[in-house]
Amino acid sequence: MENVIEPFRAAIEAVQRLFSKFDDRGVVIGGIAVGLLGKPRFTEDVDAMFLLSTKDIPKLLEAANEEKIQPRTSDAAEFARTNRVLLLRHIPSNINIDISLGVLPFEEEMVARGKTQKLTSLSVRLPAPEDLIIMKAVAHRPKDLEDIRTIIDKNPQLDVDRIKRWTKSFADVLEMPDLWTDIEGMFK
């Protein structure tokens, strides 16, 4: 498994150090998380979610700079205040890092339920498989649906009721009734 994330090691380690500077109020999501909780697949960046207020953006940017992580745009702080995502790059590895700023009750639960997965020589703070499935269900792109299949295959003891409850809740709010029905059959 470590050979899958090897090109991303330095960037992941830098993100992990950022988590520790903010009381571990974050998790690695996206392709890296899918590769560890499901089946490895191609990804170009490291995605993370931090529980941080937009007022904490300057503090996060300062801490990121200490880790040699710098903004990809000149207006990174303003972009993050508007879009709740920081577009960054780990300079030594030239790996892009996208940090979503979480605030929703689901995101709070996801971080609280997150655990550090220890590989041979690397530790990665990840969401529970159920929570990654919920995020992928909401994103709902073809690759997200495939990611859900691989996470289900690798994690047979999932809390399907939790997935159903949160996915249906997002379906109502987003007015996307098919969020649950499109993945329901994958659990059989």
N, C-alpha and C positions, 0 to 999 in steps of 0.2 A: 504493500500500500504506500510506503514512503516514497518509492520511486515515482509514483504518480504526482506527488506534491513537491518533489525535489526542486524543480525550477522555481517554485514559489516559496521555498523554505525561508529565505531571509525576509521576504515581505510578510509572511505569516508570523514569524518571530517578532517582527517590529509591531504588528497589529496586536499580538499577545501582550507585549510590553505596554502598549497603549491601554488595553483592557485593564491591566493591573494598576495603572495610574488613575483609573476611574472606577475603582472598587469592583472590577470585573463585571461592569454593567454593559456587557456586550457579548455577541457571539459571531462566529464566522458563518456566513450563509453562502448561497450561490453554488457554483460548480465545485468549489473545494469541499463544501459540506456534503454535497451529493456524492462526490467521489469517496468520502469516508463513511457516509451513512447508507449509501446505495451502491451504485456501480460507477467506477471511474469514467469520466468523459472529458472531452476537450473543454478547456476554459482559458480565457485570456487574462483574467484578473483575479483579485481577491476582493470578495464582497463581505462586508461586515455590517452589523446593526448595533448601534450604541443607544442606550437610553440616556439621552442628553437633551437639555433644553437648547433652543437656538441662542440663548444668552451665553451658553458655554462654548459656542463655536470658537471664539478667540483663544480660549484656554485649550481646546482640543487642537487647534492649529499650532499653537506654541509647543504642546507636548509632541505632536506629530513631527514638527521640525527637529526636535531633539532626537527623533528616531530616523532622521533623514527621509522623512515623508513630506513632500511638498505639494502645494496645490497645482493642478493642471491648468487652471484658468486664473486670470488676474483678478476676477471678481468672485473667487471661491466662497468667501464668507456670505456675500449677498445672494449668490446662487443657492447656497445651503439654507439660508433663511427663507427663501422663496420655495424651494423644492424639497427641503429636508434631506438633502444628500450632499456630501462633500466629495468632490472629484479630486483624487490625490494620486501621487505617483511615488513609489519607493525608489529613490534615486539610485542607490547602489545596484539594484537588480533590474531597474527600468520596468517594474511591474506596476500596473495601475491598481489602485485601491479605491473602491467606492464604499463610503461609509454612510449608511442610512441613519437618520436620527429618529429613533423610535419614541413614541409617546402614547400609543394606544394601549388599552388594557391587555389586549392579546400580546403585544410586544413585551410588556412588563412581565407577563406570565412566561413568555418564551425565554426571556433572560433568566428569570428565577429558576426555571426548570432546566436551563442549560447546564452542561457538564463538560469538564475538560477531559478530552480523550487523549490518552498518552500512547504515542507510537514509540518505536524504539528510541529515537533521539529527538522527538518533537512532541510538544503538547499543544493541542488545539481546542479552544473552547467552542463547543458546538451546541446548537439547539437540540432538543429531543427530536427523534425521527418524526413524531406526530406533528410537531410544530413546523418542521421543514416542509412536510406534506401540505399543511394548511397554507403556508406561504406560496408554494408552487401551485396549489389549486387556485389561489387568487390571481397569480400572474397569468396562468391559464394558456400559455403558449404551447405549441406542439412539443417542444423540448421539455417544458415543465411537466407535461402529462407523462412523457416517457421517464423523466426523473422520478415521478411518483411511483411508477411501476417498479423501478429498480429499488427504491427505498422499501416498498412493501415486500418485495422478494427477499431482501436481506434482513428484514425485521418482522418476523411472523407474529410477534406478541404485541402488536400495536393496540393502542386505546382508540378503537374506531369510533366510539361514542364521542370522544373529545374532538376528533377530526370532523365528524359529522356536525356537531354542535357549532363549532367555530366556522366551518365552511358555509353552513346555512346562514349563520349570522352575517358573514361578509356578503353572501349572495343577496340577502335582503337589503343591506345598506347600499351595495353597489348596483342594485337592480339588475343582477345577473343570475337569474334563477337556475341556470344550468351548472353552476359551480359544483354543487354536490352531485347532481345526477350524472354529470360527465365522468366522475371518478368512482361513484358508488360501486359499480360492477367490478372494479379492480380488487376489491377486498374479498371477493368470493373465491 
